[in-house]
Amino acid sequence: MHAEAAARNLKTIDATCPLVTKVHNEVKRFANEETEILLIGHVGHEEVEGTAGEAPGKVRVVDGLDEARTIQPTPGKKLVWLTQTTLSVDETMQSVAILKERFPEIANPPSDDICYATQNRQEAIKAIAPNADLVLVVGSTNSSNSVRLVEVALEYGAKAAYLIDYADEVKEEWLVNAETIGVTSGASVPEILVDDLLKHLSAHGYHDVEEVRATEETLLFALPKELRADLKKA
């Protein structure tokens, strides 16, 4: 994409999440070292396709526990495992455990690849779910981390859990006999959509809101360098 933009003399602003860029850089480095990369992620997901595209032919996608048990890397190659940034932490570590048992010499990534916002939301929903009659996750069906939040909520005791894009998608029958409702969102969902859902629930009698924090998020990212350069000129 960068090459095509440059060929057309277009100005580009790279707003890729820095955590995804980190995985891209790891892929390029390990590929240059002739290390075969086992990328834990979902086949067909945009992030996985983009990451694998950083080193064509050098990345093998491990999609789920069954593939972790059966994948056959190239004999004699050094191995490293990396992950899609928006996976379920628990399921990912199960895949990692299987790979390490099968390939004891497999290398770890230099640091955690799973997005901190994804991890924090999963930990918070684990705390909320056991006491929730219903969990509503604001996020899109093509958002891997949003879909995982629904799965985690059900796994950890929520009586029901649904994924919605907007507040007006909440069905009246979901609220029947639901005394406690847990609300969360995918990592990149605008806060206004969550606020809209809280207002919608308040209009249906759910006035009391208790915030559950798994951890404090203090990490800040700089603007893309292209925007910083423009701001300096201004």
N, C-alpha and C positions, 0 to 999 in steps of 0.2 A: 504494500500500500504506500509506504514512504517513497519507494522507488518510482511508482507510477505518478505520484503527486509531483515529485521532483522533475520527472520527464515532461510534465505539463506546466512546469514553472509555477506551481501553486504553493501558496503559503500554508503550512500545516501547523496545527496545534495539537500536540499529543496529550490527550486527557485520560489516557489509560490509567487505571488504578495503580498506584505505586507498588502495591502488594502483588499485583499480577505481573507488572514489569519485572519485579524481583524474580519471579519464577521463570519468566522469559530469559532473563540474564543467566540464571542457573542452567537452563536447558542449553543455551549456546555454549557456556563454559564447559559443561560435561561432554557435550557433543564434540567440541574441539579436542578434548582429552581422550576421545575414542571410547567413552563410557556409554554403555547402553542404558537408556533411561526408561524406567517403568513408571508411567504417569498414572496415578490412581485418580480416576475421574469417570465421568459419564460420556460414553461414545455419542457423538453428535452435538454435544454442548458447545456453544460458541467459544467459551474460554478454552476448552480442551482442544478444539480445532486450531485456535490461534496459537496456543502454546506448542502443540505438535508442529505447527507450521514454521516455528523458529528453527527447527532442525529436521527437515524432511528425511524420513527413513531411519532416524536415530531414536525415535520415541515409540514405545509400545504402551498402549492404553490398557489399564487394568480396571475393568468396569465390574465391580462387585466381588464378593467372596469366592464365587465359583471360578472366576478368571484368575484370582490370586492363587487358587489351588492348582490350576491347570496350565497357566502360561509357561511357555518354554523359551527362555531367552537364548540368544546366540551362544553356543558353547565357547568357553574361553574368554568371553567378554567381561570386562569389569561392569558392575551394576550399581545403579543408584535409584532410589525411589523418590519421587516428587509427587505433589498432589495439586489437584484443582483447589482453588482457594475457598470455595463455598460449599464444601462437603460437610456431612455429619461427622463430628469429631470421633464419636464412638465407633461408627462403622468403619471409618478410615483406619483407626488404630487396629481394628480386627484384621483388616487386609494387610496392614504392615506386619502384624504378628505372624501371619501365615507366610508372607514373603521372607521374613527373617528366619523362620523355621526351615523353609525350603532352601534359602540361599544365605547362609550365615555371614558371608563376606559382603553382602549388599551394603552400600554406603547410605548414610542418612543425609537429608538436605542440610545445608549449613545452619538453617534456623527454621522455625515453624512456618509452613506455607499457608495454613488455613487462616483466613481473614479473622482478625481479632473481633470485629463486629459480629461475624457469623458465630464464633465461639461464645461470645458474651450472650447473645440472644438465645442460643441453645441452653446455656447454663441457667439463664433466667426462666426459660419456659419449663425446665426440669423442676424448678422450685414452685412454679405456679400451677402446673398441671395436676398434681395430686389433689388439690382443693378446688378444681374448676369443674363445673358442670358442662361448660362449653369454652372452647378456645377459638378465637378468631384471629387469623393471620392475614395481615394486609400484604399482598404481594402478587406477582403474576405467576401463571402456571409454568412459564418458561424460565422462572427464577429458581435455580437449584436450591439455594439456601432457604427460600420461602417454603418450597415443597417439603424440605427436610424438617422445618419447624412444625408442620402439621404432623409429620410422622413421629417426631420426638414427643410432642404433646400427648398423642395417643399412647405411645410406649410408656410414658411416665404417669399415666393415670387419668388423663382427661376423659370425661364420658363421651365427648364429641369434639371434633375439631374440623374447621373448614378454612379454605383459602379463598380470599376475596380480593378483587381489585379496588372496589369502592364500597362505601357504606351502604348504598342503596341495593347492594346485592344480598344483604342479610335477609334471610327468609323468616317470616313470622313464626313458623313452626319450630325453628331452631331455639327460639327464646322461651318456649313453653317449658315450665318447670326448671328453667335455668336460673338459679339463685346467684351463682358466682360465675362471672365470665372473665376469662383471661384474654388479654389483647396484646399482640406483638406484631412485628412487621419484618419484612426482609431487610437486608443490610442497606440497600440503596433506595428504600421507599421514602418519598418526601414526607416530612413530619405532618404536613397539612392533611394528608390522607388519614393518618392515625387520629388526628384531632377531629376530623369529620366523623370518624367512626364513634369516637367517644361522645360527640354531640348527638349522634343518631341513637346510641344506647341510652343516653340521658333522657331523650324524648320518650323512651319506652320504659322509664322508671328506674334506670340504673344510674343513680346520682353519685354514689360514693365511689371514689377512685383511689386506689392504693398503688403506689409505684413500687415495683420490685427491681432492685439493681443487683446484678451478679458481680459487677465491678465498676469502678469509675473509668470512663474512657477519656484519656488525656492526650492521646496521640493527635498531632496536627500535621497536615501535609501542606507543602508549599504549592503555590500556583504553578501550572506548567511554565517552563522556562521561557516559552515564546511570549506568554502574557506578561511575565515579569519584565522582559525586555521592553515591551510596549509601554508598560507603566513607568519605567525609568525614563523613556523618551518623553513621556507626557509631563 
